[in-house]
Amino acid sequence: MNNEGMNQQTVNGRKQVFVIPPGPSFRPEHREHHILYAPFAASATLLSPEETGLIEAWLSGTGTQDLPGEYQKLLKPVRSKKTVVSPLEYNTLSVIAGFNCNFHCSYCYSAGSRSGAEIDPGHLAAAIRHLLDAGRSPSKERSIFVTGGGEPLLARRVLFPAIAGARQLAKQHSLNLSVMMMTNGALIDGDIARELIALGIHPCISFEILEDVQQQQRGHYRQVAEGIDCLLGAGLIPSVSATITPLNAGRQVEMLQQAQCRFPAITEFSFDPVVDNSFFTSVTDLEAFYTRYLDGFFEARRFARENGLHLFCSLMERFDRLTTRYCRGQLCLTPGGSISICHTIAAPSDRDYETCVYGKADNDRLTFDTEKFTRLMNDDLYAHHECNDCFARWNCGGGCLMIRTRLNKASLEAHCNFTREFTRRFLYDNLVMTVSTENNDPVKEPESKMY
């Protein structure tokens, strides 16, 4: 992976249309083809060498021929970028229930934050009331995302009653409330499974699927597998989120095969690459890992499509919309009562914690530092000059804050090259896929329960 193909094409001076050169994953018959990618038009198409010359000449203003009508249609904008300008716009509440955990994962981003700190019931109630204030937003859709920092089920004595109250409040206000919980799954038994069902909580299990990898990276394989069995036995089908490291980058198809064999009812999977410099001895080592991840992921994606499974990763979500910022930010309530822009930066010991906190919860309401929130949201693609000529800029939005925090400069450059190569492969894979699906849009993936 390298910077090849960085030269963008423009429309009316704006970087909206790109001609992406062929990559190493292109089939032999397409090795001289390019991809015409127009993110604002939600379109992508393969170009022959002759067509590439025509399009590039037209986009640069040097062509003597008018652009054929079929291409003008492909380039017509149908989407616009959407930005968040106020924390009052958030209709998803992220909750870090506590910093205590029963696991010691090798790549844990919050291992340095371990403590007995647990969410305060009053703070959580205030945040839920804010979320479910029917007058705050015209949308009827609201959601709660219970995520890491620690293992949420260790704080279930606080969490479950709060979710029950949220269900009642949502019903009173005629709102649709969805709730998802990230959990390592080891604590789940029949009683917890029934509680999750009663509360309408969708569990996503952080699980490496392959026993040898789970034991090396997370441990507790048997307990997690038994917890999943309890969920399935109760009629609750979870999704599974696995972290891909050098141990399993080349085994992603095997992971899906094992899941099909051991847990055939599960169809939703997410495989994201690890973000941790300590796993790699050099940038060359990191780049080799990214190549192995890409090869393994897209092979597994084809397997998933052929077998009725849905394989997802966080980068794929970026194709569902245009953005000037990697994510929309978060309304994330921490155990200390602060409101953070990112659930991975939620403890006072976390790097850039003070920078990322823009509000706090009191027993009756949430308060926000709107000027600080605006500064955080302005850390977008316009703030990073290296994004100016990148064909992934409208999907990547300047990169993830957590990744920028955790990777050094050289590793971050490798990650940017990885993001570009993922974008190229994703578009190409969608353009040439032969498996029939309900969605044939080359720039959009069906919605997933993972995010």
TORLUMVO-600077 format. One record per residue (C-alpha): chain; x negated, y negated, z negated. Coordinates in steps of 0.02 Angstrom, whole numbers, plus 50000, padded with zeros to 5 digits. Example, Ala and Ser with C-alpha at 12.3 -4.5 7.8 and 13.67 -1.06 7.14 Angstrom:
<loses>
> c px py pz
> A 49385 50225 49610 $
> A 49316 50053 49643 $
</loses>
This chain:
<loses>
> c px py pz
> A 50000 50000 50000 $
> A 49937 49827 50043 $
> A 49993 49654 50092 $
> A 50027 49701 50273 $
> A 50190 49627 50335 $
> A 50192 49479 50218 $
> A 50220 49355 50360 $
> A 50404 49311 50354 $
> A 50516 49239 50487 $
> A 50626 49090 50448 $
> A 50792 49017 50496 $
> A 50810 48829 50482 $
> A 50652 48823 50379 $
> A 50718 48946 50249 $
> A 50640 49117 50224 $
> A 50796 49219 50260 $
> A 50750 49338 50401 $
> A 50602 49456 50402 $
> A 50520 49570 50529 $
> A 50443 49710 50425 $
> A 50305 49813 50508 $
> A 50307 50004 50506 $
> A 50247 50094 50352 $
> A 50163 50262 50319 $
> A 50331 50346 50286 $
> A 50399 50308 50460 $
> A 50430 50458 50572 $
> A 50311 50482 50720 $
> A 50443 50419 50843 $
> A 50458 50257 50742 $
> A 50274 50221 50709 $
> A 50280 50068 50823 $
> A 50453 50011 50767 $
> A 50484 49867 50648 $
> A 50631 49831 50532 $
> A 50732 49674 50559 $
> A 50791 49631 50384 $
> A 50914 49491 50352 $
> A 50960 49498 50167 $
> A 51083 49353 50177 $
> A 51171 49444 50319 $
> A 51166 49609 50223 $
> A 51092 49690 50377 $
> A 50941 49789 50432 $
> A 50903 49875 50595 $
> A 50757 49962 50680 $
> A 50673 49867 50821 $
> A 50578 49943 50966 $
> A 50413 49859 51012 $
> A 50501 49763 51151 $
> A 50641 49707 51035 $
> A 50513 49658 50902 $
> A 50427 49541 51024 $
> A 50593 49462 51074 $
> A 50650 49434 50894 $
> A 50483 49366 50834 $
> A 50474 49245 50980 $
> A 50651 49185 50947 $
> A 50623 49164 50761 $
> A 50461 49069 50787 $
> A 50542 48956 50917 $
> A 50422 49008 51055 $
> A 50542 49120 51150 $
> A 50618 49070 51315 $
> A 50767 49188 51305 $
> A 50925 49167 51205 $
> A 50950 49295 51068 $
> A 51070 49433 51124 $
> A 51240 49425 51041 $
> A 51219 49587 50944 $
> A 51070 49514 50854 $
> A 51155 49348 50819 $
> A 51293 49447 50733 $
> A 51165 49542 50630 $
> A 51086 49380 50571 $
> A 51246 49289 50524 $
> A 51244 49255 50335 $
> A 51383 49340 50237 $
> A 51307 49332 50063 $
> A 51241 49195 49951 $
> A 51128 49202 49801 $
> A 51208 49186 49631 $
> A 51121 49117 49478 $
> A 51170 49106 49296 $
> A 51170 48928 49230 $
> A 51242 48956 49056 $
> A 51239 49096 48927 $
> A 51428 49076 48919 $
> A 51436 49163 49089 $
> A 51378 49331 49021 $
> A 51514 49462 49011 $
> A 51396 49598 48953 $
> A 51331 49606 48775 $
> A 51169 49702 48749 $
> A 51146 49768 48573 $
> A 50987 49831 48490 $
> A 51062 49927 48345 $
> A 50899 49949 48250 $
> A 50711 49970 48258 $
> A 50707 50140 48173 $
> A 50676 50291 48284 $
> A 50661 50480 48264 $
> A 50546 50496 48416 $
> A 50367 50441 48454 $
> A 50367 50429 48644 $
> A 50197 50409 48726 $
> A 50250 50259 48831 $
> A 50372 50171 48714 $
> A 50377 49984 48744 $
> A 50442 49950 48568 $
> A 50331 50067 48466 $
> A 50247 49918 48385 $
> A 50415 49855 48321 $
> A 50460 50007 48216 $
> A 50544 49961 48052 $
> A 50701 49998 47954 $
> A 50784 49841 48020 $
> A 50965 49872 48071 $
> A 51096 49764 48154 $
> A 51196 49657 48033 $
> A 51383 49698 48040 $
> A 51429 49514 48029 $
> A 51313 49466 48171 $
> A 51379 49607 48278 $
> A 51559 49558 48243 $
> A 51522 49377 48293 $
> A 51440 49434 48455 $
> A 51587 49547 48496 $
> A 51711 49408 48465 $
> A 51610 49297 48581 $
> A 51605 49430 48715 $
> A 51793 49463 48705 $
> A 51848 49283 48698 $
> A 51976 49286 48838 $
> A 51964 49098 48863 $
> A 51776 49098 48892 $
> A 51781 49182 49063 $
> A 51916 49216 49193 $
> A 51852 49393 49218 $
> A 51947 49535 49138 $
> A 51793 49647 49142 $
> A 51680 49653 48989 $
> A 51546 49776 48936 $
> A 51434 49822 48791 $
> A 51264 49900 48823 $
> A 51187 49982 48669 $
> A 51003 50003 48706 $
> A 50832 50043 48636 $
> A 50715 49964 48515 $
> A 50752 50115 48409 $
> A 50875 50260 48417 $
> A 51052 50185 48413 $
> A 51133 50337 48334 $
> A 51030 50309 48177 $
> A 51135 50151 48154 $
> A 51302 50231 48197 $
> A 51379 50192 48026 $
> A 51374 50008 48080 $
> A 51390 50031 48266 $
> A 51540 50146 48279 $
> A 51660 50041 48174 $
> A 51607 49887 48272 $
> A 51645 49973 48438 $
> A 51814 50030 48370 $
> A 51853 49849 48324 $
> A 51796 49791 48496 $
> A 51917 49914 48577 $
> A 52061 49842 48476 $
> A 52013 49663 48515 $
> A 51994 49698 48700 $
> A 52167 49776 48702 $
> A 52242 49625 48614 $
> A 52165 49509 48746 $
> A 52210 49623 48893 $
> A 52026 49646 48937 $
> A 51943 49798 49013 $
> A 51797 49850 48902 $
> A 51663 49976 48953 $
> A 51529 50035 48832 $
> A 51367 50125 48871 $
> A 51236 50188 48750 $
> A 51056 50236 48785 $
> A 51006 50377 48666 $
> A 50871 50508 48654 $
> A 51010 50633 48623 $
> A 50925 50731 48484 $
> A 51052 50682 48350 $
> A 51208 50726 48449 $
> A 51315 50864 48377 $
> A 51497 50910 48399 $
> A 51558 50775 48279 $
> A 51458 50636 48362 $
> A 51513 50696 48534 $
> A 51695 50683 48481 $
> A 51665 50509 48408 $
> A 51587 50450 48570 $
> A 51739 50513 48665 $
> A 51860 50431 48543 $
> A 51768 50265 48559 $
> A 51751 50275 48748 $
> A 51561 50267 48744 $
> A 51468 50332 48896 $
> A 51302 50407 48840 $
> A 51146 50395 48947 $
> A 51015 50517 48885 $
> A 50831 50470 48896 $
> A 50764 50640 48944 $
> A 50622 50705 49052 $
> A 50720 50864 49102 $
> A 50565 50973 49124 $
> A 50523 51054 48957 $
> A 50334 51039 48971 $
> A 50343 50854 49016 $
> A 50472 50816 48881 $
> A 50363 50901 48751 $
> A 50208 50803 48802 $
> A 50291 50632 48821 $
> A 50439 50633 48702 $
> A 50451 50799 48610 $
> A 50610 50880 48539 $
> A 50661 50966 48701 $
> A 50770 51096 48616 $
> A 50864 50968 48510 $
> A 50899 50856 48660 $
> A 50957 51002 48768 $
> A 51073 51059 48628 $
> A 51139 50881 48609 $
> A 51180 50875 48794 $
> A 51265 51044 48777 $
> A 51373 50972 48637 $
> A 51426 50827 48748 $
> A 51468 50941 48894 $
> A 51558 51061 48779 $
> A 51667 50918 48718 $
> A 51704 50865 48897 $
> A 51592 50711 48900 $
> A 51471 50709 49047 $
> A 51320 50598 49014 $
> A 51199 50522 49137 $
> A 51012 50552 49121 $
> A 50871 50425 49128 $
> A 50693 50491 49148 $
> A 50529 50396 49143 $
> A 50411 50445 49283 $
> A 50227 50454 49236 $
> A 50076 50538 49315 $
> A 50138 50700 49234 $
> A 50299 50710 49336 $
> A 50278 50590 49483 $
> A 50260 50736 49603 $
> A 50395 50842 49520 $
> A 50550 50736 49544 $
> A 50638 50862 49656 $
> A 50597 50996 49528 $
> A 50677 50887 49394 $
> A 50840 50879 49490 $
> A 50834 51065 49527 $
> A 50808 51104 49343 $
> A 50950 50987 49294 $
> A 51064 51072 49420 $
> A 51021 51240 49346 $
> A 51028 51194 49161 $
> A 51161 51056 49162 $
> A 51260 51076 49325 $
> A 51398 50955 49272 $
> A 51278 50806 49266 $
> A 51268 50709 49430 $
> A 51198 50537 49382 $
> A 51010 50517 49363 $
> A 50888 50373 49352 $
> A 50701 50394 49380 $
> A 50597 50237 49346 $
> A 50406 50224 49346 $
> A 50319 50196 49180 $
> A 50259 50020 49141 $
> A 50105 50043 49034 $
> A 49926 49998 49080 $
> A 49858 50127 48957 $
> A 49912 50269 49071 $
> A 49790 50215 49207 $
> A 49602 50200 49206 $
> A 49596 50076 49351 $
> A 49704 49981 49475 $
> A 49659 50114 49604 $
> A 49730 50245 49484 $
> A 49889 50142 49465 $
> A 49908 50120 49653 $
> A 49888 50308 49679 $
> A 50025 50336 49549 $
> A 50143 50215 49636 $
> A 50116 50308 49801 $
> A 50153 50475 49716 $
> A 50308 50400 49634 $
> A 50372 50336 49801 $
> A 50341 50501 49890 $
> A 50423 50598 49750 $
> A 50569 50480 49727 $
> A 50623 50473 49909 $
> A 50603 50661 49927 $
> A 50712 50681 49772 $
> A 50836 50553 49840 $
> A 50860 50659 49996 $
> A 50882 50814 49888 $
> A 51011 50721 49783 $
> A 51112 50668 49934 $
> A 51111 50845 50003 $
> A 51170 50917 49837 $
> A 51305 50795 49781 $
> A 51196 50705 49654 $
> A 51163 50520 49634 $
> A 50983 50469 49602 $
> A 50953 50289 49554 $
> A 50813 50174 49496 $
> A 50811 49993 49439 $
> A 50739 49928 49604 $
> A 50888 49998 49699 $
> A 51006 49889 49598 $
> A 50921 49736 49673 $
> A 50994 49774 49845 $
> A 51173 49752 49783 $
> A 51151 49564 49774 $
> A 51035 49422 49817 $
> A 50945 49339 49675 $
> A 50815 49207 49637 $
> A 50776 49297 49473 $
> A 50740 49482 49449 $
> A 50885 49503 49329 $
> A 51025 49390 49272 $
> A 50950 49383 49099 $
> A 51040 49454 48949 $
> A 51148 49410 48802 $
> A 51050 49527 48690 $
> A 51085 49534 48504 $
> A 50936 49594 48401 $
> A 50932 49668 48225 $
> A 50865 49501 48163 $
> A 51018 49410 48228 $
> A 50925 49322 48369 $
> A 50985 49316 48550 $
> A 50850 49368 48674 $
> A 50845 49352 48863 $
> A 50776 49531 48873 $
> A 50811 49688 48771 $
> A 50629 49743 48787 $
> A 50571 49585 48698 $
> A 50676 49586 48541 $
> A 50566 49597 48386 $
> A 50458 49460 48309 $
> A 50305 49570 48338 $
> A 50340 49583 48525 $
> A 50233 49478 48641 $
> A 50326 49320 48698 $
> A 50466 49349 48573 $
> A 50479 49165 48524 $
> A 50480 49117 48708 $
> A 50622 49236 48750 $
> A 50740 49198 48606 $
> A 50868 49065 48651 $
> A 51006 49087 48522 $
> A 51063 49165 48360 $
> A 51214 49244 48279 $
> A 51298 49180 48124 $
> A 51439 49269 48036 $
> A 51569 49173 48133 $
> A 51491 49127 48302 $
> A 51344 49125 48421 $
> A 51242 48969 48450 $
> A 51127 48936 48598 $
> A 50980 48825 48641 $
> A 51040 48784 48817 $
> A 50881 48689 48866 $
> A 50775 48839 48821 $
> A 50895 48954 48913 $
> A 50876 48847 49069 $
> A 50687 48855 49058 $
> A 50694 49044 49045 $
> A 50810 49059 49194 $
> A 50697 48945 49296 $
> A 50559 49076 49283 $
> A 50611 49140 49454 $
> A 50540 49169 49627 $
> A 50518 48981 49653 $
> A 50402 48976 49502 $
> A 50283 49105 49577 $
> A 50193 49050 49735 $
> A 50144 49229 49775 $
> A 50328 49262 49814 $
> A 50340 49130 49951 $
> A 50304 49244 50099 $
> A 50367 49409 50031 $
> A 50505 49503 50122 $
> A 50566 49575 49956 $
> A 50586 49403 49876 $
> A 50776 49393 49880 $
> A 50794 49565 49800 $
> A 50647 49558 49680 $
> A 50678 49379 49625 $
> A 50502 49347 49563 $
> A 50482 49509 49467 $
> A 50536 49578 49298 $
> A 50493 49476 49144 $
> A 50448 49633 49047 $
> A 50330 49692 49184 $
> A 50249 49521 49197 $
> A 50222 49527 49008 $
> A 50148 49701 49002 $
> A 50037 49712 49157 $
> A 49874 49620 49185 $
> A 49848 49517 49342 $
> A 49770 49655 49447 $
> A 49902 49782 49395 $
> A 50040 49656 49429 $
> A 49976 49633 49606 $
> A 49981 49821 49628 $
> A 50159 49821 49564 $
> A 50208 49686 49689 $
> A 50137 49792 49830 $
> A 50235 49939 49760 $
> A 50395 49835 49761 $
> A 50367 49787 49943 $
> A 50335 49968 49992 $
> A 50490 50024 49898 $
> A 50591 49894 49992 $
> A 50523 49952 50160 $
> A 50553 50136 50120 $
> A 50727 50105 50050 $
> A 50782 50011 50206 $
> A 50702 50138 50323 $
> A 50772 50286 50226 $
> A 50948 50213 50236 $
> A 50929 50177 50421 $
> A 50876 50352 50471 $
> A 50965 50459 50341 $
> A 51057 50605 50417 $
> A 51161 50658 50268 $
> A 51338 50589 50279 $
> A 51391 50483 50132 $
> A 51535 50368 50092 $
> A 51415 50222 50101 $
> A 51314 50191 50260 $
> A 51266 50012 50219 $
> A 51077 50003 50249 $
> A 51049 49871 50115 $
> A 51166 49926 49976 $
> A 51177 50074 49861 $
> A 51342 50135 49782 $
> A 51373 50077 49603 $
> A 51295 50184 49469 $
> A 51338 50211 49286 $
> A 51155 50193 49245 $
> A 51148 50002 49240 $
</loses>
